[in-house]
């Protein structure tokens, strides 16, 4: 009788810890189970989008830099200062990609360049041949920006959902930090790129005016298929080197 009771008590003691441990293990998994967010996929998408915008913005700044020699120094002093700031920030890139601060500098450079639209006739005729190269760089940027404007908000939303998913899991602090960094950049992209598109389009209008005045033929812009993703955009940019 004593033996049977002892065995029963031992059996109960074995079952309870097992049930308790099982419950604790299931608790952290609950948020992930209820969420449809694939954090890895969100990060991969964010990395691709930021890389895409980096190439596009670099091309835009190359176009602007090419235009600087066309105008008297006093007309482009502010732009040169912003261009130097952009180059300095580029040299400090940790992962090779643009950050929110650098994106704002590029937008400011575009705004300053666009302000020359009403004074485009002050260009130097001896430097006018460079409009073709500047036009190609800006065309690549504006084509890519059109894609980014459409795609970046969705990528940002995915990362924001991923951030919520990771908030309740301290074991994923590393990924949470990566997600937060990408959110900061893509928030700037969503805010800055539409205005940036307007200013760089205005800057490109200066090129069009000079090309017409000098009877210079400008190359056609690349098709969307040639700049549809980071790899193809990088390839198109390399062709302009």
N, C-alpha and C positions, 0 to 999 in steps of 0.2 A: 504494500500500500504506500509506504514511504517512498519506495523507489519510483513507483508510478507517478506520484505527486511531484517528486524532484525532477523527473524527466519532463513533466508537463510545464513546470515553472521555467526550466531551462529553455524549452522550446519557445515559450512566450517571450523570454528575455532576448532570444536570438531574433525573433520576428520584429519587435518594436524598433530596435536600432536600425534595422534594414529599411523599415518603412520611413523612419525619420530621415535617414540619409538620402533615400530616394526622393523625398519631398524637397530637401534643400538643393539637390542637384537640378531639379526641374525648375525651380524658381527663376534663376538667371536666364534660362532658355525661353521663358514665356514671352518677353518682348520680341525676341527674334522670331519666334514661331508665329506671332500675330502680325509681323511686319513682312511686307512683300519686297522690301528694299534690299537690293544686292549691293552691299557696301563696296565690295571689290570692283563691281561693274561701274558704280557711280564714280569711284576714284579714277578708274581707267578713262571714263568718258571725260571727266574734268581735266585730266592730264592732256588728253588729245585736244580738247577745246582750247586750253590755255596755250599749248604749243602752236596751234593754228593761228590764234590771235597774235602771238609773238612774231611769227613770220610775217604776217600781214602788216603789223605795225612797223616792224623794221623796214619793210619795203616802202611804206609811206614816208618814213623819215629819210630814207635814201633818196626818194623822189624830191622831197623838200630840200635836202642838202644839195642836190644837183641844181636846183633852181636858184640857190643863194648867190652864185657867181654871176647870175644874169642881171642883178640889180646893184645899184650903188650901195656901199657898205652901210651908210646911215639909214637906208630904207629897211635893211634886214638885220640890224644890230640885235634886236630882241630875239629874233628867230635863231640867230647864231648862238646866243647865250643858252637858249632852250635846247638847241641841238647838242651843245657841249654837255649840258646836264644829262641829256638822254644817253649820250655816249658813256659818260661816267657811270651812270646807273647800269648800263649794259655790261660794263666791265666787272661790276660787283655781283652779277647774277649768280646765285648759288646753284641753281639747277638748269641754267641756260634759258629760263623763261622770264617773261615780263611779269612785273608785279603791279599793284594798284597805283603806286606812286609814279612809276615810269609811264603808265598808260595816261595818267593825267598830264604829264609833261608833253607827251606826244599830242594830246588834244589841244594843249595850249599853243604848241608850235603850229598846228593846223589852223587855229583861230587867227594867229598872227599873220600867217601866210595868206589866208583868205582876205584879211584886211587890205592887202595890196591890190585887190581886184580892181578897185577904182583908179589905181595908179600904175596899171600894167605897162603903159607906154614908156615908163621910165627905164625899161630893160635895155641892156647893152646889146647892140646888134651883133658885135663880134662874138658874143657868147650864146647867141640864139640857137645855134645848132644842137645844144644840149637838151632842148625841149623834148626831143624824141625819146631820149633815155628817161628823163623825168616822167614823161607821160606813161611809159611802160611800167615803171615802178608804182606810180599812183594807180594805174589801172588794175594792177595785180592786187594792191591793197583794197581798193574799193570793191572789187569783185568778191574778195574773201570776206570783207566786212559785211557784205549783204548776206552771205551764208551765216556768219556769226550772229548777226542780229536775229535771224530766224531760229537758230539752234541753241544759242547760249541760255536763254531763259529756261528751257526745258532741262538743260544740264544742271543749271543752278538749282532748280526745284528738286531734282534727284539728289543732289548733294545735301540740300537742306533736310530732306527726308532721312537721308543716311545719318545726318548729325543727330536727329531726334532718336533714331534707332540706337545709336551708340551712347547716348547720354546716360542711360541706366546701366551701362556695363563698364565698370572701372577697368576691367581687363583689356579693354580695347582703347585705352587712352592714346596710344600711338596713332591709331587710325583716326581717332577723333581729331587729333591735332592736324593731321594731313587734310582731313575734310574741311576743317575750319579755315586753313590756309587757302584752299581752293575756292571756298565760298567768298573769301575777301576779294580775291582776284576777279572772279566771275561776276560779283556784284558790281565791281568797277566797270567790267566789260559791258554789262547790261545798261549801266547808267551812262557811260562815256561814248560807246561806239556809235550810237545814232547821231549824236551831235558831231562826233569826229567825222562821220561820213559826210555830213553837210559841209563842214569846213574844208575838208580835203577835196571835196567835189568843187567847191568854189576856187580853191587853189588850182585845181586842174583846169578851170575855166581860163585862168591866166595863160596857161600853156596853150590852150586852144587858140586864144586870141593872138599870141605871138606866132604860133605856127601858121595861122592864116595870113598874118602880116608879112611873114618871111617866105610864104609859099613852101612850107615844109610839110611833107606827108607824115602823118602819125600812124603807127601800127595799130591794128585792131586789137581789142582786148581779148584775153584768153577766154575760151568757152568755160561755162561752169563745170563741165566734166573734167577740165584740166586742173581745176583747183578745188575739187570736191572734198578733199581731206588733207591732213597734215603732210602726208608723203607726196601727194601730187602737187600741192602748193609749194613745197620745198623744191621739188624738181623744176617747177616753172620759174621760181625765183632764181635758181642756179643758172638757168638759161640766160638770165639778164646780166650775169657777171661778166 
